[in-house]
Amino acid sequence: MSENNTGGDRAFLVGLDLRSAHGALDVGASLEELALLVDTAGIEVVGQTTQRLKHPDPATYIGSGKVEEVRNWIMERDANVVIFDDELSPRHQRELEKVFGESVRVVDRTTLILDIFAQHAHTKEGALQVSLAQYDYLLPRLTRQWTHLARQAGGGGGRGGVVGVGLRGPGETQLETDRREIRRKISTLKRELEGVRAHRQRHRAQRRRTGTPVVALVGYTNAGKSTLLNRLSGSDVFVADQLFATLDPTTRRVELPGGRGVLFTDTVGFIQKLPHALIAAFRATLEEIIDAEIILHVVDVTNPYASEHIEVVKSTLRDDLEIKAIPTVMIFNKIDDISTTQAIDHLEELRALYPGATEISARNGTGIDHLLLKVGNLLGSFQKSVILRLPYSEGALISRFHELGSIETVKQFADAVEIVGMISPEHLGPYLPYIKE
């Protein structure tokens, strides 16, 4: 039993293997990941099963015969929650709740992820985002089964799991008035998050004016992004060996070789079947990636499904965030954990699939200097080499070059300072009169 499982919740997992599906992970691997999510939520897994169909059953999702099997297993193993590895429709939810009875909660992957996000959202912005996603998800599913959620409004509070006291966050009072009340709350949350989004846009515009480049860390959840940010910046971002250990975005200033300051931003980890409601709610946060000059795609090369995880991240960036033109550096992390013959063979397969990837260990620092040089060189390719002779009367321009550009050499003369360095063409204007031929 997970040490987080304070309420004694016992879960039976159900996966559907659709012959027509082309998911990133096969049903077995997907259920393994679901079990990790369940453990992160603080619930004990007591069994699992899969069903193979061409299409989901319109009434019970997995078919009436399989539902009966699951019901028997639940009783045998004293489970009080059934967790499905896909998002259930409102109809599926209602029909399954009828079969399993009031003593058993029916939860799907989306509900579980929303619950985990609610546990890990420690800022006001994160709580707002999770609450909006929960309300959006709850609204079409509102039935009398949800009356246990009364007065549970507001994401991020306490531990209780997805069963028993129910989801953290959105709640229900009386069914007759709740739909109207939830719509009102959704509107309020959207207005508040629009304010957050506008604030972030102003902040990014100011950052662009100062010329400080941004490097975004992306990757599958638990790939080691937070550990890498700590290694690069000497900071103490929370790190744990579990899914979605960190949720709220973190930005740290890092000095590259040569002295140029760069902002590295760590964002929420991706996962297959990430709920669309969450992507929409976290849009303001994820726009930090859209505004980056470079993306570092961090990959846990010890994970046997690393290739599938890479494709999930790439499709999320491409399809959900519509990111296509930002230069991306593939980072093979946890290289220090490669020891077995099977792991070495897997690494060789990844090297063949993604030639040019930078190999590092964020934990012990292997390859970090090479990574910083690579980032610096890539940023430098966006810049123009210049030799400037600036009179001392232009002290403001001299100071600003230290912020906007990268300096190779500085020489002091009686009447001026000579700077050899690189600067982005968009910031070159004020320096044009002082360029030395």
C-alpha positions, 0 to 999 in steps of 0.5 A, spaced: 500 500 500 502 506 498 504 510 504 500 516 501 494 512 502 491 514 509 484 512 507 485 505 505 482 506 498 483 500 494 483 500 486 482 495 481 484 498 474 481 497 467 484 498 460 481 497 453 485 495 448 482 498 441 484 494 435 483 501 431 487 505 436 494 508 435 496 510 442 503 512 444 503 506 449 500 499 448 495 497 453 499 493 458 504 499 458 499 504 459 496 500 465 503 500 468 503 508 467 496 508 470 498 504 476 504 509 477 499 515 477 494 511 482 500 510 487 502 518 486 494 519 488 495 515 494 491 509 492 493 501 493 492 497 486 489 490 488 488 488 481 487 489 473 484 487 467 484 489 460 478 488 454 480 487 447 474 490 442 474 494 436 470 500 439 468 502 446 461 499 448 456 504 447 453 503 454 458 500 459 465 501 455 468 494 456 461 490 454 456 487 459 460 481 460 466 484 462 463 489 467 460 482 470 467 480 471 470 486 474 464 486 479 466 480 481 473 481 482 471 488 486 467 484 491 473 478 491 478 483 492 474 488 497 476 494 492 472 500 493 474 504 486 474 502 479 479 506 475 479 506 467 485 508 463 481 512 458 476 518 459 469 515 460 463 519 457 458 521 461 453 515 459 459 510 460 460 513 467 452 513 469 451 506 467 458 503 470 455 506 477 449 503 476 452 496 475 457 497 481 453 500 486 454 506 491 459 503 495 464 503 489 467 509 485 468 509 478 474 513 476 477 515 469 484 517 467 482 524 466 479 524 473 485 521 476 490 526 473 486 532 475 486 529 482 493 529 482 494 536 479 490 538 485 494 535 490 500 538 487 498 545 485 501 550 490 500 557 487 494 561 486 495 560 479 496 553 479 489 552 483 485 556 479 488 552 473 486 545 476 479 548 479 477 550 472 479 544 469 475 540 474 469 544 473 469 543 466 470 536 466 464 535 472 459 539 469 456 534 463 457 528 469 453 532 474 448 527 477 446 525 484 452 520 485 456 527 486 453 529 492 459 527 496 463 533 493 459 538 497 463 544 499 469 541 496 470 547 492 477 550 491 483 546 488 489 543 492 486 542 498 489 536 503 489 529 501 483 524 500 484 521 494 479 520 488 474 516 492 471 517 499 471 524 500 471 525 492 475 530 488 479 536 491 476 542 488 469 543 485 463 541 489 456 540 489 450 542 493 443 541 490 443 538 483 437 542 481 442 549 482 449 546 481 449 546 474 448 554 474 452 555 479 458 551 476 457 555 469 458 561 474 464 559 477 467 557 470 466 564 467 469 567 474 475 562 473 476 564 466 476 571 467 481 570 473 486 566 468 485 571 462 488 576 467 494 571 469 495 570 461 495 578 460 500 579 466 504 573 463 504 576 456 506 583 459 512 580 463 514 576 456 514 583 453 518 586 458 523 580 458 524 581 450 525 588 451 531 586 456 534 581 451 534 576 455 533 569 452 529 564 454 530 556 454 524 552 456 525 545 459 520 540 456 519 532 457 515 526 459 513 527 466 519 524 471 524 525 465 528 529 470 527 536 468 527 539 475 533 535 477 536 539 471 534 546 472 537 545 479 543 542 476 544 548 471 542 554 476 544 551 483 537 552 485 532 547 490 526 546 485 522 540 489 524 533 486 521 527 487 521 520 484 514 520 482 509 523 476 508 530 476 512 531 482 512 539 480 506 542 477 507 550 477 512 553 472 519 555 475 524 560 472 531 560 474 537 565 471 543 561 468 550 564 466 552 560 460 560 560 458 562 567 456 558 570 461 551 571 458 545 570 462 539 566 460 533 564 463 531 557 463 524 555 465 521 548 467 514 547 465 509 541 467 511 534 465 507 531 459 503 524 459 499 520 454 492 522 454 493 528 458 486 531 459 484 537 454 481 541 459 488 541 463 491 543 456 486 549 455 487 551 463 494 551 463 495 555 456 497 561 460 503 557 463 505 553 457 505 559 453 512 560 456 514 554 451 511 558 445 515 564 447 522 560 448 528 561 443 530 554 444 527 548 447 530 542 451 527 536 450 529 532 456 528 524 455 529 519 461 533 514 457 532 508 462 525 508 461 523 502 456 518 506 453 522 512 452 521 512 444 514 512 445 514 518 451 518 522 446 513 522 441 507 524 446 511 530 447 512 532 440 505 531 438 503 535 444 508 541 442 505 540 435 498 539 435 496 542 442 500 548 443 502 548 435 509 549 436 513 548 429 519 552 428 523 553 435 529 550 435 529 543 439 535 540 443 534 532 445 537 531 451 538 524 453 538 524 461 540 519 466 545 516 462 549 514 469 544 509 470 545 505 464 549 499 466 545 492 464 546 489 457 539 491 455 539 498 457 545 499 453 542 496 447 536 500 448 540 506 448 544 504 442 537 504 439 535 511 441 542 514 438 540 511 432 533 514 432 535 521 434 542 522 432 546 528 435 542 528 442 546 531 448 547 525 453 547 528 460 546 526 467 542 531 471 544 528 478 551 527 477 553 533 472 555 529 467 555 532 460 552 539 463 558 543 460 557 540 453 550 542 454 551 549 456 556 550 450 551 547 445 545 552 448 550 558 447 552 556 440 545 555 438 543 562 441 550 565 438 547 563 431 541 567 432 546 573 433 551 578 429 558 578 431 561 585 432 567 590 434 564 596 437 568 602 439 564 606 445 566 612 448 565 612 455 560 618 455 555 612 452 556 608 459 548 606 458 550 603 452 556 599 454 552 596 460 546 594 456 551 590 451 553 586 457 545 585 458 543 584 451 549 580 448 555 576 449 562 579 450 568 575 448 573 581 449 573 588 452 579 593 451 580 599 455 582 605 451 583 613 453 577 615 450 573 609 449 572 602 450 572 596 445 568 590 445 568 584 441 562 580 442 555 578 439 548 581 439 541 580 436 540 584 430 534 586 433 538 590 438 543 592 434 540 599 432 543 604 437 550 600 436 550 602 429 554 608 429 560 605 433 561 599 429 568 598 428 570 596 420 
